[in-house]
Amino acid sequence: MNHTKSSADALPRAMRWEKGEMYLLDQTQLPLVVVEEKQETAQQVWESIRMLKVRGAPAIGIAGAYGLCVAVKGKTSLALADFMTLVEEQAAYLDSSRPTAVNLSWGLTRMVNCAQASNANTATAMYDVLVAEAEAIHQEDIQLCRGMGANGAPLIKPGMGVLTHCNAGALATSELGTATAPMYVAQSQGVEFCVYADETRPLLQGARLTSWELQKSGIDVTLITDNMAAHLMSQGLIDIVIVGTDRVAANGDVANKIGTMGVAILAKYFNIPFYVACPSSTIDLNTPCGGDIPIEEREDEEVTNFGARRTAPEGIKVRNPAFDITPNELVAGLITEKKIVRAPYTENLKNLFS
């Protein structure tokens, strides 16, 4: 697929693999500081994923793949069978860092399967196979982002207001993002539109990441708090909603950052199409419906504190689910790299893979 140069090309990459070393952009420090961290152990990669230094379903899938290479890199003196056991153990360990996004387990399962199927006869040869597979996953994600961008861009018409929630941008993937890919492609085609970015409590990925990357890319972006979306919709300022997702169930139910379901309900009320952009690797046909998707609960401090300042009483009970489930009937379409999938989802998602 030909790639029209986009303003997203100037953004720092979420991760890179160079001369056998893995580097992650520490996204917890954005937008104030742009810092890359070299990843030297499996535990460091596990913590980077858990602490959201790298986040976004496609990006953590790639990070898991490279992280497995980091985990076994210094162990190539082992006998082949022992090395294979280590690969399996480290993949399971890395997979435990975050439960909701299916790309992490998808990427690690693919790495393990690739190692098991290889005809490598030494641990060193098998390590080389793993690195090549991780690089292939990374390169494929770039093409997936471009495919989603090409398929979704026609939805964005001149003068539209586009609402997005959380960060499903270039920082969450290898290049153009998922939800933002249609925006970058539309921009490269000269379409003029504006984006409203929900700040996305409690960790402010919309404020810290989406508004920063779109502003740096020259897209007309306005930051709003999550509870302003209904008001803007009532004013006729929002024409389309495009979000990303961490897992799509076989029936088309969508798990995405907490607050997404509320946006979808609002969009339905105001008759605004609600689209979800995702690579086909995020679609999990083994999970029948949204109720079967595990929802990660995170630390109380994310809710009781705003930055370094405590904003809630000591000892208060807290709930902090990181995701919610948007029912399939609220989704106008799933923008994949292959095509836009619409209802009936159970049937059409099966067909996507046949």
N, C-alpha and C positions, 0 to 999 in steps of 0.2 A: 504494500500500500504506500503510495506517495505521501510524503509528509510536507504540508505547507508550514513554513516556519511560523511559530506562534510566539506571542509575548511570554508564554510560560517557559520557553526555552532558556530564558535568562535567570530563572529561579534556581536556588540551590537544590540539589537532589536530596531526597530523603535518605538515600544510602548509596554507597558505591563499594565495589570490590576492585582493589588495585594491587597488583604484584603480590597476590596471595594474602592480602590484608582486608579486613572489613571495617568500613567507616560508616557511622550513623550520624545524621544531623540531630542534635539534641533539641527536639521540638518543645520541650518544657521551658526552654529559655527564649523562645520566640515570643513576640516580635522584637524584643529589646536587643538580643545578642544572637548572632549566627555562629554557632559552635559545632564543630564536628568532633565526634569521639571515636577513637579506634577501639574496636571490640576485640578483647584478647582471650576471654574465657566463655564457656557456655553459661556460667552463672551471670556474667556481665550482660550477655545478650538476653537472658531470661529476665533480668531486672530492667533492662532497657525497654523490653516489650511491656512488662507489667507496669512500669512507671510512666508509660506513654511517651518515652523519648522518641520511639518510633510507633506510629499508630495509623489506623486506616487499614481495612481488611487486606487489600492487595499488598500494601507495603509490609505488613507483618508476615504475610505469606512468604515474601521474598526474603525478609530478615530471618525467618525461621530456616529457610533453605541455606542461606549463607552462614547462619549461626551454627548449623550442624557441621559445616565444613570447619568452622573455628573450633568447635568442640572436639573434633577428632584429629585435628591437624598434626599435633605433636606425637601421635600414637601409631605412626605407620611402621614402627618396628615390631608391632604385635603380629602374631600368626593371623592368617586371613579370617578364620572362624571367630577368633576373639575380637578382631577388629569389627566384624559384622555385628556381633553382639553389642559392642560399644555403640555402634551407629544406631541400633534399635533403641538402646537405653537412653542415649542422649536426645534422640528424636522425641521419645515419650516425655522426657524431662522438659524440653523446650515447649512442647505442646501444652504443658500444664500452666504456662504463664498467663494465658487468657482463654476463657471457655467459649465465648459467644461467636466470634468471627470464624467462619468455617475455612477461610483461606489458609490459616495457620496450620490446621491439621491436614488440609488438602496438600499444601506444599511439602510438609514433612513426610506424609504418607508416600507422595510421589518420589521423594528422595530415597526413602527406604526401599521402595519397590524397585527403583532404578538400580540401587546397589545390589539387591538380591538377584536381579535378572542379568547383571553384568557378567561378562566372562573374565573379569579381572582375576589374576592368579596370585597377586600380592596385595598387601594392605596399601602400599604406595599407589599401585595402579587403581585400586578402588577409590582412594582419596581423589585421584585425578578425575575419575568418573563422576564423583559427587560434585566437585567444583564445576565441571562442564554442565551438569544438570541444573545447578543453582543459577549459573549464567544463562542457561536456556530459559528458565522460568522468568528471570529478570527481563530478558529480551522479548519474550512473548508478552509480558505485561505492557511493554511499550506499545506493541501492536494492538493489544486489546484496548488500551486507552484511545488510540487513534481511531479504532473501529467504533467505539462508543461515541466519540466526538463527531465522526462523519454521520452516524445514524441519528444522533440527537440534535445536531445543529439546525436542521430544517424546522424543528419545533419552535425555535426562537425567531420571532418576526421583528422587523424594525419597530422601535418604539415600545417594545414590551418591557414590563417589570418582572423580573425573575426572582423568586424567593428561594433561598437555600438554607439548610440547617446543618450545624456542625461543620466539619471539614472533610469533604470528599474531593479534595483538590489535588494539585500536583504533589503536595507534601504527603498525601496519603497513598501515593502510588509511585510508579517509576517515572512518570512524565506529565501527562495532561490532566490526570485525575479521572474520576468517574463522573460525578455530578457536574464538575466544572468543564469536562472535556467538550461538551456541546457549546459551552460559552466561549472557550478559547477558539474553537473552530469557527463559530459564528463571527467572532471578532476578527479572525484572520480573513474572513470573507467580506469584511466591511459592513456587517450588520450593526446598527447602533441600537443598544438596549441598556438597561440598567439592572443591577443586581442589589437585592436587599439581603443582608447576611444576618441571621439570628445569632446573638452572642453565644448561645448554647451553655447555659448553666448546667452543672456547677464548675466545669473546668474551662469554659470560655474558648473552646476550639474555634468557634465562629469569629469571635473578636480577635483572638491572638493569631490565628492561622489563616482563615478564609479571607477576612478583610485585608490582612497584610499581603497575602499572595496576589489577590485580585488588584489591589491598589498598585503593587509593584509592577503588575502586568499591564497597567493602563486601562483596566476595565472600570467603568463607572460603577462604584460600589458604595452603598450606604449601610452603616452598621445600625442594627436595632436590638433592643432587648427582646427576649423570647415572647414576653407578654404584650408586645406591640404589634405582632403579626396580624391579629384579628382586626385591629383598628385600620391598619394599612389596607387590608383586603376590603374592608367596608368602604374605604375611600376610592376604590377602583385602581389602586396603584400596583396591584399584583395580578399578572395575567397567567402565570404558570409557576408551579413549584417543581424544582428538581433537587432530589436528595440522593445520597448514596445508601449503601446498606452493608451490613456485616454478614448477613445470611438471609437467603430467600428459601422458604420451605417449598416443598413439592406442590402445594396448593396456591402458591403465590403470596402467602403471608410474608411480611418483611420485618426483619429485626434491624433496627437502626438506633442511633444515639437517642437517649431519653429526650422526650419532647417531640419526636417525629410524629407519633400517633396524633398528638394534639393538633399539629400543623395539618395533617391529612384530614382530620375531622372538620377543621375550619375551612379547608379548601373545598370540601364536599358541600358545606353549607353555602359558601359563596360561589359555587359552580365554577371553580378554578381547577383545571387539570393538574393532577398530582402524579409526577413521574419519578421513577426510581432508576438510577443508572448503576449498572453492575456488570462486571465480566461474568461469563458463564461459569467460571470457577467458584463464584459466590453462591450459585444456585445449588442447593443441597437436596437432591431427589430422595435421599435416605431419611430426611426429616419430613414426615407427612404434613404437619401444619405448624403454625407459629407457637402453639402451646407446647410443642415438643422441643423448642429451642431453649437451651440453658441461658438464663439471664445473669450476667455477672453483677454481683453486689460489691461495691467498692467501699473504701474507708470513710468513716464518719467525718474526718477532718475536711474532706472535700466540700462538705455541706455546711459544717459549723464554722468554717473560716472563709474569709474572702481575702485571698492572697495570704499575707503573714498575719492578718488581723482576725481575731476571733469575733464572730458576729452572732453567736447563739449562746444561750445560757449553759453553764457547766452542767454536765450530767444529763442533758436533754437526750431523749431517744431519737434516733435518726434512721431513716431508710435512704439508701443510695443505690438504686438500680441504675446501671450504666446504659441500659437499652430498654426500649419498649417494642411491642409488636403491632405493626400497622396491618389491619385485616385486608385481605386481597381486594375486597369490594370497593375500597377507597383508592386503589391504585389504577390510574388510567393506562399505564404501560410500564414495562421494564425495558430500559434502553440497554441492550447488550451489544457486544462487538459484532454479533451476527445479524441482528435485526431488532426492531422493537416488538416485544412480545406483549400481546393483550389477552384479556379474558376470552374464553375460559382457560384459566392458568394451568390447571392440572393436566389437561390435554396438550395445551400448546407448549408447556415447558418440557414435557416428555418428548414432543416432536422436535424441539430444539436440539436434542441430543441424538435423535435417531438418524 
